[in-house]
Amino acid sequence: MMTFGYKTSLSEGAIKCPLFQTSTFVFESAQKGKEHFELAYGLREPKDGEEQGLIYSRLNNPDMEILEDRLAVWDNAEACVSFASGLAGITTTILAYTKPGDCIIYTEPLYGGTHHFLEHELKKWDVHAIAIPAGVRLTSKHEKRVREQMDGRALALALVETPANPTNRLVDLADVSNMIAHLTADQDPKRRVPLCVDNTFLGPLFMHPLEHGADIVLYSATKFIGEHSDVVAGAALGDADVLMPIRTLRTFLGNMLSPMDGWLLMRSLETLKMRMSISQQNARVVAQWLKDHPAVTHVHYLDLIPANHPMRDVYDRQCLGSGSLIAFEVRGGESGAFACMDRMQLIKTAVSLGGTESLVEHPASMTHAGMSTEDKARLGVTSGLIRFSVGVECVDDILADLSNALAHL
Ligand SMILES: *Cc1c(COP(=O)(O)O)cnc(C)c1O
């Protein structure tokens, strides 16, 4: 994360990759310019050792490309395409693989912005989105229900979020792969139906979906990858040929990562492992502490999944750690939750997650406010639920703040 993909000799010996805040790049000669375009437009195969030359910052830029090379390392991916936001990466991936008359399947619950895009924007393009549940093993009963809703449409893509926000419900990627195989058995076998996994919550440290059958890994790099709460960015990772339609569409939508954001994310990646490890260590202590507190009625945290729960096996097989997101329910519903949040001093109330600082938010009235009452009940988004993104502060300070905030409930 400190040196990969960067040649000091190309930047006056600078130890760090500089910020290439430039819109365009001067060609060595007209002939070189022609060659760069031949590769960029796929007019010929690269010669031995020939690399894509720099052209224009909507197509490529050193801060974007070196960041992409480094991000690919974590997930052992062949390639990476970076975006101006997590949602830009998700929506570009979906648009690149769907056409009018198709349908896609997605696990529920899903990040609010993604859900809105699937249920409202995609409908305008005559692409239907069909929900399958997170937190349960998928059976032939689920498959039958999806098939009925497909109503003869071709399946174009599957989008999975695991663990799901806010209650950490898991999805077994093997179950979804099987479902895709069954649902596409009578489709054109040449058509690729990618399994896409939004790995924002556990990745890139604690889950590697490409090793579990996923074709594309998606990130909001705004969260753990950025982790300083000063960048909005996203990425898609996978095999180069799988990413090609996404890379091409990015060029024409123009929703690529900016040089400045690439530069900031490279700074973040150097200490990513340390920061994510410390947040996780803190979260494990905090989850245990919350579980035993009399004002807390329920704690949703991956480490606390009971041994006999069907999702325990999925957790053990698929995840390398429990991460640092906890959802806990306090006594007293919304007023109990608000009183607790407003008494916190160190821990701030804000949406977003995965930053160095501890943040809480109230899903029922904030991130998940758009959900119907029935959906909230079905998905466990109760009025007393608080989502807690545990930061890297001293854990004793976090516990002292929590203890004070919960003392009067
Ligand atoms: C934040 C988030 C997104 C959206 O990312 P932006 O960078 O805000 O566009 C998508 N998925 C998940 C799971 C998220 O937490």
The ligand as a Tripos MOL2 file, in Angstrom:
@<TRIPOS>MOLECULE
LIG
   15    15     1     0     0
SMALL
NO_CHARGES

@<TRIPOS>ATOM
      1 C1        -22.6420    4.5010    1.9120 C.3       1 LIG1
      2 C2        -22.9990    3.2540    1.2090 C.ar      1 LIG1
      3 C3        -23.2600    3.2440   -0.1690 C.ar      1 LIG1
      4 C4        -23.2550    4.5030   -1.0000 C.3       1 LIG1
      5 O1        -21.9800    5.0250   -1.1040 O.3       1 LIG1
      6 P1        -21.6980    6.6010   -1.3800 P.3       1 LIG1
      7 O2        -20.2090    6.6530   -1.3600 O.co2     1 LIG1
      8 O3        -22.3700    7.3670   -0.2920 O.co2     1 LIG1
      9 O4        -22.2730    6.8990   -2.7150 O.co2     1 LIG1
     10 C5        -23.5470    2.0330   -0.7590 C.ar      1 LIG1
     11 N1        -23.5890    0.8880   -0.0600 N.ar      1 LIG1
     12 C6        -23.3550    0.8600    1.2650 C.ar      1 LIG1
     13 C7        -23.4280   -0.4360    2.0010 C.3       1 LIG1
     14 C8        -23.0600    2.0340    1.9480 C.ar      1 LIG1
     15 O5        -22.8490    2.0050    3.2710 O.3       1 LIG1
@<TRIPOS>BOND
     1     1     2 1
     2     2     3 ar
     3     2    14 ar
     4     3     4 1
     5     3    10 ar
     6     4     5 1
     7     5     6 1
     8     6     7 2
     9     6     8 1
    10     6     9 1
    11    10    11 ar
    12    11    12 ar
    13    12    13 1
    14    12    14 ar
    15    14    15 1
@<TRIPOS>SUBSTRUCTURE
     1 LIG1         1 GROUP 0 **** ****
